[in-house]
């Protein structure tokens, strides 16, 4: 799955990551929201980013039907380990979570949390990505860390 961002850059979600994300779709009325962080590679010279890895929900996360909060320390430990083992190749690039709706859109709470992530995250990138997995589709947004402006990304159709 590929999304456009900026004028010429693309965000690609690896097929293995898509398969893992789809596992958490809220297809049953008792399914709770799930989430984690996105990790990927910045492709030198192109401006493109590939999401190769995610963290998945842990027992310390808070999961309800329409609410998810990750336990920061657990997810951060995973990000730190992956970054070190990859010699800095894999980086934190954003957040993901699920919604119990066919075509997901961010709630006001999501947008508030995303802006907090944009303000408080310490990383070299000037933007971060936010992905919501619905029951039938996946949507993505990019947030500018300087302006805190968040824009929906258009999917690239081959």
N, C-alpha and C positions, 0 to 999 in steps of 0.2 A: 504494500500500500504506500502510495507516494502523495505528498501534499506539497504545494507551492508555498514559499514564503519569501518575502523580499521581492526584488525584481526578477531574479533568475535562479534563486536557490531552491533546493528541494529538501524535504524531510522524508526519509524513507524508513518505514517500519519493517524490519526483517520478518520474513514469513514465520519463523519459529516463535518470535515475540508475539505476532498476531495470534498464533495458535494458543499460546499461554494466556493472552488477554481474553480471548473468547471463552476460555474455560470458566471465567468468572461472571459471564453474563447472568443477569438476574431474570431467569426464565420462569421461575416459580414464585408464587406469592410469598413464600417464606424465605426466599433468598435475600441475603443482606448485601449491602454495598461492600466492595472490595477495592483495594488500591495499593499504590506503592510508588516507587520512583522509576524514572526512565534513565538509562545509561546508554551512551552511544559514542560514536567517533565523528570528529570534524574532518572532512575530506579536504586536505590541503590543496589550495589553488582553485577550488570549485565553489566553496561556500555551502556545499551540501553537507547534510548530517544524516548518519545512519544510526537508528536505534537498534542495538544488538542485544541488549539485556534489560531486564526489569527486576525490581524487587517485588516479591509477592506478599500477600497478607501474612502477618504473624499473629501468634496468640496474644500478644500485648496490644495489638491494634484495637480500636473501638469500631465495631461493625454493627450497624442497624439497618433497617429496611431502606431508609432514605438519609443515611449519614455514615460517613467514614472518617476516621482520624487515625493517621499512622502514628505509631510509637517511634518518635524521631530517632532515638538512640539506636534501636535495632536496625533500622534501615540505613542509618549513617555508617554503622559498622560494616555493613555489606558493601556500601559504596566505597568506603575507604579501602577495604580489602581488594575489591576488583580493580580500583585505580592503581594500587601498589603492584598487584600481580601483573597488570598490563603495562607496567612502566609508564603510566600516565596516558595511555592510549584511550582507555574508556573513561568517559567523564559523565558527571551528573548533567542531564540536559532538561529535566523537568519532572512532572508528576502525572500519574494516571489514576483514574477511579471509574467505577461503574455507576450507571443510573438505571432504574427500573422503567425505562421508556424506550420506545422503538428507535426514535431519532433523537439522541441526547442533546441537551443544551444546558449550559451552566446555570445553576441557581444563583441568587444574590449572595448566598453564603459562599458558594464556590468562587465567585469573582472576588469577594473580600479576602478569602484565603489565598487566592492566586496572587493578589497584590501584595499580601504579606510575604509570600515566597519571593516575589520579585525584589522586595525591599531588603529582606534579611539574608538571602542566600549569598554565600561567598564563593564566587567562581569567576573565571576569566571571561566567560561569554557575556555578551551584552543583551542576550535574549534567552528565554526559557520556553519550553513547550508544555502544553496541558492537553491531555487526551481523556475523553470520556467514552466509555464503551456502553452502548445501548444494547437493547435486545436484538435489534436488526442491523444497526449501523454503528460506525465508529466516527467520531468527530475530533478535530484537533484545533487548537488555538496557539498563537505565539504571543508572548508577552515581552515588551521592551523594558528592561530593568531600569533604564534611566527615566523614561516618561511614565512608566507603569501602564502604558496603553496596551490593551489586549485585543487582538484581532483573530477572527475565525479564519482558518486556512481552507483553501479550496483543494479538493482532491484532484490529482492528476489522472486523467483517464487515458489509457494507452490507445 
